[in-house]
Amino acid sequence: MQATIWHNPACGTSRKTLEILRDHPGVELTVIEYLKSPYDAAKLRQLIADAGLTPAQALRLRGTDAEERGLAQMDDDTIISAMVANAAYVNRPFVETDKGVRLCRPQEIVHEIL
């Protein structure tokens, strides 16, 4: 099974999710450190939609100025544009497998798509 994680090594939840993926038999893993290789708008839209979320639901408020900027109340295109310009605004970690996409908070959610 192919699996891709959009990973932030500084995030405990992301590290724990990555560990689950590495320990799961048969997973061929791709790790994208999205702060080094940021999302493009099309892929980010696809991940959010496939996870059943809105851009506002995928917005990281903690540790960013997104709330101060009022991003959560803005339209989807504005939120996506902000996320593409500053990948720290994207909550993490997103994981994509053949079985779907999940925003793995908490990390155990990854089991739904393994």
C-alpha positions as CSV (number, residue, x, y, z in Angstrom):
1,M,0.0,0.0,0.0
2,Q,1.2,3.5,-0.9
3,A,1.1,6.1,1.8
4,T,2.1,9.7,1.8
5,I,2.4,11.9,4.9
6,W,2.8,15.6,4.9
7,H,5.0,15.8,7.9
8,N,6.4,18.3,10.3
9,P,9.2,16.8,12.3
10,A,8.7,19.4,15.1
11,C,5.1,18.1,15.7
12,G,4.6,15.3,18.2
13,T,1.4,14.2,16.5
14,S,3.1,14.1,13.1
15,R,6.0,12.1,14.5
16,K,3.7,9.6,16.2
17,T,1.6,9.2,12.9
18,L,4.8,8.7,11.0
19,E,5.8,6.0,13.5
20,I,2.5,4.2,13.0
21,L,3.0,4.3,9.2
22,R,6.5,3.0,9.4
23,D,5.5,0.1,11.8
24,H,2.5,-0.9,9.6
25,P,3.4,-3.9,7.4
26,G,3.3,-3.4,3.6
27,V,3.3,0.4,3.6
28,E,5.4,2.0,1.0
29,L,5.9,5.4,2.5
30,T,6.6,8.8,1.0
31,V,7.4,11.6,3.5
32,I,6.9,15.2,2.5
33,E,8.2,17.8,4.9
34,Y,5.7,20.4,3.8
35,L,7.5,23.3,5.5
36,K,10.5,22.6,3.1
37,S,8.3,21.5,0.1
38,P,5.1,23.5,0.5
39,Y,1.7,22.5,-0.9
40,D,0.5,23.8,-4.2
41,A,-3.1,25.0,-4.2
42,A,-4.6,22.1,-6.2
43,K,-3.1,19.4,-4.0
44,L,-4.1,21.2,-0.8
45,R,-7.7,21.6,-2.1
46,Q,-7.7,17.9,-3.0
47,L,-6.4,16.7,0.4
48,I,-8.9,18.9,2.3
49,A,-11.8,17.8,0.2
50,D,-10.9,14.1,0.3
51,A,-10.6,14.3,4.0
52,G,-14.1,15.6,4.2
53,L,-13.0,19.0,5.6
54,T,-13.4,22.6,4.7
55,P,-10.3,24.8,4.5
56,A,-11.4,26.5,7.8
57,Q,-11.4,23.1,9.5
58,A,-7.9,22.3,8.2
59,L,-6.5,25.7,9.3
60,R,-4.0,25.6,12.1
61,L,-4.8,28.2,14.7
62,R,-2.5,27.2,17.5
63,G,1.0,28.6,17.1
64,T,0.1,30.8,14.2
65,D,-1.4,34.3,13.8
66,A,-4.3,32.8,11.7
67,E,-6.9,33.6,14.4
68,E,-5.6,37.2,14.8
69,R,-5.9,37.7,11.1
70,G,-9.4,36.3,11.1
71,L,-8.5,33.6,8.6
72,A,-11.1,31.1,9.9
73,Q,-13.9,33.5,9.0
74,M,-12.6,34.2,5.5
75,D,-13.7,32.5,2.3
76,D,-12.2,29.2,1.1
77,D,-10.1,30.7,-1.6
78,T,-8.5,33.2,0.8
79,I,-7.8,30.5,3.4
80,I,-6.2,28.2,0.7
81,S,-4.1,31.1,-0.6
82,A,-2.9,31.9,2.9
83,M,-2.0,28.2,3.5
84,V,-0.1,28.0,0.2
85,A,1.8,31.2,1.1
86,N,2.5,30.0,4.6
87,A,2.4,26.2,5.1
88,A,2.4,26.7,8.9
89,Y,-1.3,27.5,8.5
90,V,-2.1,23.9,7.5
91,N,-3.0,21.6,10.4
92,R,-1.0,18.4,10.4
93,P,-0.4,15.7,9.5
94,F,-2.4,14.9,6.4
95,V,-2.0,11.3,5.2
96,E,-3.1,9.9,1.9
97,T,-3.3,6.2,1.1
98,D,-5.2,4.1,-1.5
99,K,-8.1,4.0,1.0
100,G,-8.4,7.8,1.4
101,V,-7.1,10.9,3.1
102,R,-7.2,11.9,6.8
103,L,-6.0,14.8,8.9
104,C,-4.5,12.6,11.6
105,R,-5.3,14.5,14.8
106,P,-5.2,12.4,16.9
107,Q,-2.7,10.1,15.3
108,E,-4.9,7.0,15.7
109,I,-7.1,8.3,12.9
110,V,-4.5,7.0,10.4
111,H,-5.7,3.5,11.1
112,E,-8.9,4.3,9.2
113,I,-7.0,4.4,6.0
114,L,-4.5,1.6,6.5
